[in-house]
């Protein structure tokens, strides 16, 4: 590992997280599109961004990692349900 490498797995996203989310995006993107369904990765990133905005933390402290990760998972699940159940008029 070099000096610029992250210190192990991302505490919320796991192994894939560091390279994908850095630098932090400024806006949550629209996930409902007419041409394709949102990917799990997109849903998870939007949930992470939401939790960051609400909590005021980019990265949780060690004491808050579990609750932070749980919030991301719950919001991701709610988002998947919402997208699956939306009625879109043709």
Backbone atoms as SQL, in Angstrom:
CREATE TABLE atoms (id INTEGER PRIMARY KEY, chain TEXT, resi INTEGER, resn TEXT, atom TEXT, x REAL, y REAL, z REAL);
INSERT INTO atoms VALUES
  (1, 'A', 1, 'UNK', 'N', 0.837, -1.193, 0.000),
  (2, 'A', 1, 'UNK', 'CA', 0.000, 0.000, 0.000),
  (3, 'A', 1, 'UNK', 'C', 0.874, 1.247, 0.000),
  (4, 'A', 2, 'UNK', 'N', 0.505, 2.182, -0.848),
  (5, 'A', 2, 'UNK', 'CA', 1.230, 3.440, -0.905),
  (6, 'A', 2, 'UNK', 'C', 0.660, 4.452, 0.070),
  (7, 'A', 3, 'UNK', 'N', 1.317, 5.573, 0.171),
  (8, 'A', 3, 'UNK', 'CA', 0.890, 6.627, 1.095),
  (9, 'A', 3, 'UNK', 'C', -0.476, 7.197, 0.730),
  (10, 'A', 4, 'UNK', 'N', -0.840, 7.132, -0.556),
  (11, 'A', 4, 'UNK', 'CA', -2.114, 7.698, -0.985),
  (12, 'A', 4, 'UNK', 'C', -3.259, 6.694, -0.978),
  (13, 'A', 5, 'UNK', 'N', -2.963, 5.443, -0.675),
  (14, 'A', 5, 'UNK', 'CA', -4.006, 4.425, -0.660),
  (15, 'A', 5, 'UNK', 'C', -4.867, 4.556, 0.592),
  (16, 'A', 6, 'UNK', 'N', -6.170, 4.258, 0.474),
  (17, 'A', 6, 'UNK', 'CA', -7.034, 4.327, 1.648),
  (18, 'A', 6, 'UNK', 'C', -6.661, 3.255, 2.658),
  (19, 'A', 7, 'UNK', 'N', -6.939, 3.482, 3.929),
  (20, 'A', 7, 'UNK', 'CA', -6.549, 2.546, 4.987),
  (21, 'A', 7, 'UNK', 'C', -7.504, 1.362, 5.099),
  (22, 'A', 8, 'UNK', 'N', -7.497, 0.449, 4.138),
  (23, 'A', 8, 'UNK', 'CA', -8.346, -0.736, 4.203),
  (24, 'A', 8, 'UNK', 'C', -9.721, -0.490, 3.622),
  (25, 'A', 9, 'UNK', 'N', -10.630, -1.447, 3.836),
  (26, 'A', 9, 'UNK', 'CA', -11.976, -1.328, 3.272),
  (27, 'A', 9, 'UNK', 'C', -12.717, -0.105, 3.806),
  (28, 'A', 10, 'UNK', 'N', -13.561, 0.455, 2.964),
  (29, 'A', 10, 'UNK', 'CA', -14.395, 1.580, 3.358),
  (30, 'A', 10, 'UNK', 'C', -15.344, 1.103, 4.456),
  (31, 'A', 11, 'UNK', 'N', -15.526, 1.859, 5.540),
  (32, 'A', 11, 'UNK', 'CA', -16.342, 1.393, 6.664),
  (33, 'A', 11, 'UNK', 'C', -17.821, 1.221, 6.351),
  (34, 'A', 12, 'UNK', 'N', -18.328, 1.874, 5.328),
  (35, 'A', 12, 'UNK', 'CA', -19.752, 1.755, 5.002),
  (36, 'A', 12, 'UNK', 'C', -19.957, 0.942, 3.735),
  (37, 'A', 13, 'UNK', 'N', -19.208, 1.219, 2.692),
  (38, 'A', 13, 'UNK', 'CA', -19.428, 0.576, 1.406),
  (39, 'A', 13, 'UNK', 'C', -18.649, -0.714, 1.217),
  (40, 'A', 14, 'UNK', 'N', -17.670, -1.000, 2.067),
  (41, 'A', 14, 'UNK', 'CA', -16.873, -2.198, 1.886),
  (42, 'A', 14, 'UNK', 'C', -15.738, -1.971, 0.920),
  (43, 'A', 15, 'UNK', 'N', -15.278, -3.027, 0.276),
  (44, 'A', 15, 'UNK', 'CA', -14.078, -2.953, -0.547),
  (45, 'A', 15, 'UNK', 'C', -14.190, -2.006, -1.719),
  (46, 'A', 16, 'UNK', 'N', -15.371, -1.846, -2.300),
  (47, 'A', 16, 'UNK', 'CA', -15.496, -1.050, -3.516),
  (48, 'A', 16, 'UNK', 'C', -15.583, 0.442, -3.257),
  (49, 'A', 17, 'UNK', 'N', -15.801, 0.846, -2.045),
  (50, 'A', 17, 'UNK', 'CA', -16.204, 2.207, -1.749),
  (51, 'A', 17, 'UNK', 'C', -15.236, 3.315, -2.026),
  (52, 'A', 18, 'UNK', 'N', -13.985, 3.157, -1.677),
  (53, 'A', 18, 'UNK', 'CA', -13.059, 4.289, -1.718),
  (54, 'A', 18, 'UNK', 'C', -12.913, 4.909, -3.094),
  (55, 'A', 19, 'UNK', 'N', -12.650, 4.139, -4.102),
  (56, 'A', 19, 'UNK', 'CA', -12.413, 4.696, -5.427),
  (57, 'A', 19, 'UNK', 'C', -13.653, 5.259, -6.070),
  (58, 'A', 20, 'UNK', 'N', -14.817, 4.757, -5.707),
  (59, 'A', 20, 'UNK', 'CA', -16.058, 5.156, -6.356),
  (60, 'A', 20, 'UNK', 'C', -16.586, 6.472, -5.799),
  (61, 'A', 21, 'UNK', 'N', -16.522, 6.664, -4.486),
  (62, 'A', 21, 'UNK', 'CA', -17.181, 7.824, -3.900),
  (63, 'A', 21, 'UNK', 'C', -16.282, 9.032, -3.716),
  (64, 'A', 22, 'UNK', 'N', -14.989, 8.895, -3.905),
  (65, 'A', 22, 'UNK', 'CA', -14.099, 10.022, -3.697),
  (66, 'A', 22, 'UNK', 'C', -13.804, 10.684, -5.034),
  (67, 'A', 23, 'UNK', 'N', -13.878, 11.958, -5.192),
  (68, 'A', 23, 'UNK', 'CA', -14.364, 12.898, -4.203),
  (69, 'A', 23, 'UNK', 'C', -15.882, 12.865, -4.073),
  (70, 'A', 24, 'UNK', 'N', -16.355, 13.317, -2.941),
  (71, 'A', 24, 'UNK', 'CA', -17.783, 13.259, -2.652),
  (72, 'A', 24, 'UNK', 'C', -18.567, 14.107, -3.653),
  (73, 'A', 25, 'UNK', 'N', -19.631, 13.495, -4.183),
  (74, 'A', 25, 'UNK', 'CA', -20.465, 14.254, -5.118),
  (75, 'A', 25, 'UNK', 'C', -21.304, 15.265, -4.348),
  (76, 'A', 26, 'UNK', 'N', -21.723, 16.284, -4.992),
  (77, 'A', 26, 'UNK', 'CA', -22.463, 17.363, -4.344),
  (78, 'A', 26, 'UNK', 'C', -23.974, 17.176, -4.385),
  (79, 'A', 27, 'UNK', 'N', -24.480, 16.390, -5.327),
  (80, 'A', 27, 'UNK', 'CA', -25.919, 16.262, -5.491),
  (81, 'A', 27, 'UNK', 'C', -26.331, 14.804, -5.580),
  (82, 'A', 28, 'UNK', 'N', -27.521, 14.539, -5.093),
  (83, 'A', 28, 'UNK', 'CA', -28.106, 13.230, -5.275),
  (84, 'A', 28, 'UNK', 'C', -28.748, 13.229, -6.654),
  (85, 'A', 29, 'UNK', 'N', -28.439, 12.228, -7.444),
  (86, 'A', 29, 'UNK', 'CA', -28.929, 12.181, -8.820),
  (87, 'A', 29, 'UNK', 'C', -30.310, 11.527, -8.891),
  (88, 'A', 30, 'UNK', 'N', -31.052, 11.848, -9.933),
  (89, 'A', 30, 'UNK', 'CA', -32.349, 11.226, -10.181),
  (90, 'A', 30, 'UNK', 'C', -32.105, 9.761, -10.534),
  (91, 'A', 31, 'UNK', 'N', -32.793, 8.874, -9.859),
  (92, 'A', 31, 'UNK', 'CA', -32.594, 7.445, -10.085),
  (93, 'A', 31, 'UNK', 'C', -33.647, 6.834, -10.998),
  (94, 'A', 32, 'UNK', 'N', -34.805, 7.465, -11.114),
  (95, 'A', 32, 'UNK', 'CA', -35.855, 6.940, -12.001),
  (96, 'A', 32, 'UNK', 'C', -35.623, 7.500, -13.390),
  (97, 'A', 33, 'UNK', 'N', -35.380, 6.595, -14.333),
  (98, 'A', 33, 'UNK', 'CA', -35.127, 6.989, -15.715),
  (99, 'A', 33, 'UNK', 'C', -36.021, 6.183, -16.641),
  (100, 'A', 34, 'UNK', 'N', -36.411, 6.751, -17.769),
  (101, 'A', 34, 'UNK', 'CA', -37.276, 6.007, -18.682),
  (102, 'A', 34, 'UNK', 'C', -36.545, 4.893, -19.432),
  (103, 'A', 35, 'UNK', 'N', -35.222, 4.991, -19.566),
  (104, 'A', 35, 'UNK', 'CA', -34.491, 4.035, -20.391),
  (105, 'A', 35, 'UNK', 'C', -33.906, 2.835, -19.644),
  (106, 'A', 36, 'UNK', 'N', -33.788, 2.924, -18.317),
  (107, 'A', 36, 'UNK', 'CA', -33.237, 1.791, -17.575),
  (108, 'A', 36, 'UNK', 'C', -33.518, 1.940, -16.077),
  (109, 'A', 37, 'UNK', 'N', -33.459, 0.809, -15.395),
  (110, 'A', 37, 'UNK', 'CA', -33.641, 0.810, -13.943),
  (111, 'A', 37, 'UNK', 'C', -32.339, 1.253, -13.274),
  (112, 'A', 38, 'UNK', 'N', -32.475, 1.826, -12.093),
  (113, 'A', 38, 'UNK', 'CA', -31.292, 2.233, -11.338),
  (114, 'A', 38, 'UNK', 'C', -30.527, 0.993, -10.887),
  (115, 'A', 39, 'UNK', 'N', -29.215, 1.076, -10.947),
  (116, 'A', 39, 'UNK', 'CA', -28.369, -0.022, -10.467),
  (117, 'A', 39, 'UNK', 'C', -28.254, 0.060, -8.947),
  (118, 'A', 40, 'UNK', 'N', -28.010, -1.086, -8.316),
  (119, 'A', 40, 'UNK', 'CA', -27.852, -1.124, -6.862),
  (120, 'A', 40, 'UNK', 'C', -26.773, -0.154, -6.389),
  (121, 'A', 41, 'UNK', 'N', -25.690, -0.069, -7.142),
  (122, 'A', 41, 'UNK', 'CA', -24.593, 0.836, -6.789),
  (123, 'A', 41, 'UNK', 'C', -25.074, 2.289, -6.773),
  (124, 'A', 42, 'UNK', 'N', -25.881, 2.679, -7.744),
  (125, 'A', 42, 'UNK', 'CA', -26.408, 4.044, -7.806),
  (126, 'A', 42, 'UNK', 'C', -27.330, 4.324, -6.625),
  (127, 'A', 43, 'UNK', 'N', -28.165, 3.360, -6.298),
  (128, 'A', 43, 'UNK', 'CA', -29.077, 3.518, -5.167),
  (129, 'A', 43, 'UNK', 'C', -28.295, 3.660, -3.870),
  (130, 'A', 44, 'UNK', 'N', -27.295, 2.830, -3.701),
  (131, 'A', 44, 'UNK', 'CA', -26.476, 2.871, -2.485),
  (132, 'A', 44, 'UNK', 'C', -25.726, 4.197, -2.370),
  (133, 'A', 45, 'UNK', 'N', -25.204, 4.690, -3.471),
  (134, 'A', 45, 'UNK', 'CA', -24.476, 5.966, -3.427),
  (135, 'A', 45, 'UNK', 'C', -25.404, 7.120, -3.089),
  (136, 'A', 46, 'UNK', 'N', -26.612, 7.111, -3.629),
  (137, 'A', 46, 'UNK', 'CA', -27.584, 8.164, -3.300),
  (138, 'A', 46, 'UNK', 'C', -27.959, 8.089, -1.820),
  (139, 'A', 47, 'UNK', 'N', -28.132, 6.874, -1.302),
  (140, 'A', 47, 'UNK', 'CA', -28.451, 6.703, 0.121),
  (141, 'A', 47, 'UNK', 'C', -27.302, 7.196, 0.991),
  (142, 'A', 48, 'UNK', 'N', -26.082, 6.879, 0.592),
  (143, 'A', 48, 'UNK', 'CA', -24.914, 7.343, 1.339),
  (144, 'A', 48, 'UNK', 'C', -24.853, 8.866, 1.342),
  (145, 'A', 49, 'UNK', 'N', -25.080, 9.478, 0.198),
  (146, 'A', 49, 'UNK', 'CA', -25.057, 10.939, 0.118),
  (147, 'A', 49, 'UNK', 'C', -26.129, 11.552, 1.017),
  (148, 'A', 50, 'UNK', 'N', -27.311, 10.954, 1.029),
  (149, 'A', 50, 'UNK', 'CA', -28.400, 11.437, 1.875),
  (150, 'A', 50, 'UNK', 'C', -28.008, 11.359, 3.352),
  (151, 'A', 51, 'UNK', 'N', -27.459, 10.222, 3.770),
  (152, 'A', 51, 'UNK', 'CA', -27.051, 10.052, 5.172),
  (153, 'A', 51, 'UNK', 'C', -25.954, 11.048, 5.529),
  (154, 'A', 52, 'UNK', 'N', -25.044, 11.283, 4.611),
  (155, 'A', 52, 'UNK', 'CA', -23.997, 12.278, 4.865),
  (156, 'A', 52, 'UNK', 'C', -24.593, 13.666, 5.063),
  (157, 'A', 53, 'UNK', 'N', -25.528, 14.037, 4.200),
  (158, 'A', 53, 'UNK', 'CA', -26.145, 15.367, 4.311),
  (159, 'A', 53, 'UNK', 'C', -26.904, 15.507, 5.622),
  (160, 'A', 54, 'UNK', 'N', -27.709, 14.503, 5.956),
  (161, 'A', 54, 'UNK', 'CA', -28.528, 14.564, 7.160),
  (162, 'A', 54, 'UNK', 'C', -27.663, 14.574, 8.420),
  (163, 'A', 55, 'UNK', 'N', -26.632, 13.722, 8.448),
  (164, 'A', 55, 'UNK', 'CA', -25.798, 13.601, 9.647),
  (165, 'A', 55, 'UNK', 'C', -24.781, 14.731, 9.771),
  (166, 'A', 56, 'UNK', 'N', -24.409, 15.321, 8.639),
  (167, 'A', 56, 'UNK', 'CA', -23.384, 16.355, 8.676),
  (168, 'A', 56, 'UNK', 'C', -21.967, 15.803, 8.676),
  (169, 'A', 57, 'UNK', 'N', -21.825, 14.492, 8.485),
  (170, 'A', 57, 'UNK', 'CA', -20.513, 13.851, 8.477),
  (171, 'A', 57, 'UNK', 'C', -20.237, 13.197, 7.141),
  (172, 'A', 58, 'UNK', 'N', -19.048, 13.412, 6.622),
  (173, 'A', 58, 'UNK', 'CA', -18.645, 12.717, 5.404),
  (174, 'A', 58, 'UNK', 'C', -18.308, 11.272, 5.732),
  (175, 'A', 59, 'UNK', 'N', -17.602, 11.060, 6.806),
  (176, 'A', 59, 'UNK', 'CA', -17.244, 9.727, 7.287),
  (177, 'A', 59, 'UNK', 'C', -17.660, 9.639, 8.754),
  (178, 'A', 60, 'UNK', 'N', -18.296, 8.537, 9.148),
  (179, 'A', 60, 'UNK', 'CA', -18.693, 8.401, 10.554),
  (180, 'A', 60, 'UNK', 'C', -17.488, 8.086, 11.438),
  (181, 'A', 61, 'UNK', 'N', -17.591, 8.473, 12.685),
  (182, 'A', 61, 'UNK', 'CA', -16.566, 8.080, 13.649),
  (183, 'A', 61, 'UNK', 'C', -16.702, 6.580, 13.901),
  (184, 'A', 62, 'UNK', 'N', -15.717, 6.009, 14.501),
  (185, 'A', 62, 'UNK', 'CA', -15.768, 4.575, 14.815),
  (186, 'A', 62, 'UNK', 'C', -17.025, 4.254, 15.626),
  (187, 'A', 63, 'UNK', 'N', -17.381, 5.126, 16.548),
  (188, 'A', 63, 'UNK', 'CA', -18.557, 4.904, 17.397),
  (189, 'A', 63, 'UNK', 'C', -19.862, 4.939, 16.610),
  (190, 'A', 64, 'UNK', 'N', -19.863, 5.634, 15.466),
  (191, 'A', 64, 'UNK', 'CA', -21.090, 5.792, 14.685),
  (192, 'A', 64, 'UNK', 'C', -21.132, 4.967, 13.399),
  (193, 'A', 65, 'UNK', 'N', -20.122, 4.174, 13.136),
  (194, 'A', 65, 'UNK', 'CA', -20.076, 3.422, 11.877),
  (195, 'A', 65, 'UNK', 'C', -21.264, 2.487, 11.708),
  (196, 'A', 66, 'UNK', 'N', -21.622, 1.775, 12.751),
  (197, 'A', 66, 'UNK', 'CA', -22.711, 0.805, 12.636),
  (198, 'A', 66, 'UNK', 'C', -24.043, 1.487, 12.335),
  (199, 'A', 67, 'UNK', 'N', -24.358, 2.547, 13.058),
  (200, 'A', 67, 'UNK', 'CA', -25.631, 3.234, 12.831),
  (201, 'A', 67, 'UNK', 'C', -25.632, 3.932, 11.471),
  (202, 'A', 68, 'UNK', 'N', -24.498, 4.446, 11.049),
  (203, 'A', 68, 'UNK', 'CA', -24.357, 5.089, 9.748),
  (204, 'A', 68, 'UNK', 'C', -24.600, 4.062, 8.640),
  (205, 'A', 69, 'UNK', 'N', -23.946, 2.913, 8.752),
  (206, 'A', 69, 'UNK', 'CA', -24.104, 1.854, 7.749),
  (207, 'A', 69, 'UNK', 'C', -25.534, 1.334, 7.725),
  (208, 'A', 70, 'UNK', 'N', -26.144, 1.187, 8.881),
  (209, 'A', 70, 'UNK', 'CA', -27.535, 0.727, 8.952),
  (210, 'A', 70, 'UNK', 'C', -28.473, 1.723, 8.278),
  (211, 'A', 71, 'UNK', 'N', -28.240, 3.005, 8.477),
  (212, 'A', 71, 'UNK', 'CA', -29.064, 4.032, 7.833),
  (213, 'A', 71, 'UNK', 'C', -28.927, 3.951, 6.316),
  (214, 'A', 72, 'UNK', 'N', -27.715, 3.761, 5.819),
  (215, 'A', 72, 'UNK', 'CA', -27.502, 3.636, 4.368),
  (216, 'A', 72, 'UNK', 'C', -28.269, 2.432, 3.843),
  (217, 'A', 73, 'UNK', 'N', -28.201, 1.308, 4.546),
  (218, 'A', 73, 'UNK', 'CA', -28.910, 0.097, 4.107),
  (219, 'A', 73, 'UNK', 'C', -30.421, 0.300, 4.116),
  (220, 'A', 74, 'UNK', 'N', -30.954, 0.912, 5.161),
  (221, 'A', 74, 'UNK', 'CA', -32.404, 1.137, 5.263),
  (222, 'A', 74, 'UNK', 'C', -32.894, 2.087, 4.175),
  (223, 'A', 75, 'UNK', 'N', -32.157, 3.132, 3.920),
  (224, 'A', 75, 'UNK', 'CA', -32.555, 4.086, 2.878),
  (225, 'A', 75, 'UNK', 'C', -32.430, 3.457, 1.496),
  (226, 'A', 76, 'UNK', 'N', -31.406, 2.641, 1.294),
  (227, 'A', 76, 'UNK', 'CA', -31.268, 1.923, 0.019),
  (228, 'A', 76, 'UNK', 'C', -32.465, 1.005, -0.205),
  (229, 'A', 77, 'UNK', 'N', -32.855, 0.268, 0.824),
  (230, 'A', 77, 'UNK', 'CA', -33.996, -0.651, 0.712),
  (231, 'A', 77, 'UNK', 'C', -35.288, 0.120, 0.442),
  (232, 'A', 78, 'UNK', 'N', -35.489, 1.222, 1.133),
  (233, 'A', 78, 'UNK', 'CA', -36.685, 2.045, 0.913),
  (234, 'A', 78, 'UNK', 'C', -36.708, 2.606, -0.501),
  (235, 'A', 79, 'UNK', 'N', -35.557, 3.013, -0.996),
  (236, 'A', 79, 'UNK', 'CA', -35.467, 3.549, -2.352),
  (237, 'A', 79, 'UNK', 'C', -35.788, 2.483, -3.384),
  (238, 'A', 80, 'UNK', 'N', -35.264, 1.267, -3.182),
  (239, 'A', 80, 'UNK', 'CA', -35.579, 0.166, -4.108),
  (240, 'A', 80, 'UNK', 'C', -37.081, -0.105, -4.135),
  (241, 'A', 81, 'UNK', 'N', -37.714, -0.132, -2.955),
  (242, 'A', 81, 'UNK', 'CA', -39.165, -0.361, -2.890),
  (243, 'A', 81, 'UNK', 'C', -39.917, 0.763, -3.590),
  (244, 'A', 82, 'UNK', 'N', -39.528, 1.985, -3.343),
  (245, 'A', 82, 'UNK', 'CA', -40.183, 3.122, -3.986),
  (246, 'A', 82, 'UNK', 'C', -40.092, 3.019, -5.497),
  (247, 'A', 83, 'UNK', 'N', -38.905, 2.781, -6.022),
  (248, 'A', 83, 'UNK', 'CA', -38.722, 2.708, -7.462),
  (249, 'A', 83, 'UNK', 'C', -39.497, 1.548, -8.065),
  (250, 'A', 84, 'UNK', 'N', -39.575, 0.439, -7.350),
  (251, 'A', 84, 'UNK', 'CA', -40.301, -0.739, -7.850),
  (252, 'A', 84, 'UNK', 'C', -41.810, -0.526, -7.869),
  (253, 'A', 85, 'UNK', 'N', -42.323, 0.311, -6.967),
  (254, 'A', 85, 'UNK', 'CA', -43.757, 0.464, -6.809),
  (255, 'A', 85, 'UNK', 'C', -44.321, 1.709, -7.477),
  (256, 'A', 86, 'UNK', 'N', -43.474, 2.593, -7.980),
  (257, 'A', 86, 'UNK', 'CA', -43.977, 3.793, -8.650),
  (258, 'A', 86, 'UNK', 'C', -44.786, 3.419, -9.887),
  (259, 'A', 87, 'UNK', 'N', -45.893, 4.100, -10.069),
  (260, 'A', 87, 'UNK', 'CA', -46.704, 3.933, -11.272),
  (261, 'A', 87, 'UNK', 'C', -46.357, 5.076, -12.211),
  (262, 'A', 88, 'UNK', 'N', -45.830, 4.718, -13.362),
  (263, 'A', 88, 'UNK', 'CA', -45.414, 5.718, -14.348),
  (264, 'A', 88, 'UNK', 'C', -46.402, 5.676, -15.506),
  (265, 'A', 89, 'UNK', 'N', -47.013, 6.792, -15.780),
  (266, 'A', 89, 'UNK', 'CA', -47.982, 6.873, -16.887),
  (267, 'A', 89, 'UNK', 'C', -47.258, 6.953, -18.216),
  (268, 'A', 90, 'UNK', 'N', -47.813, 6.256, -19.171),
  (269, 'A', 90, 'UNK', 'CA', -47.199, 6.245, -20.516),
  (270, 'A', 90, 'UNK', 'C', -47.649, 7.432, -21.332);
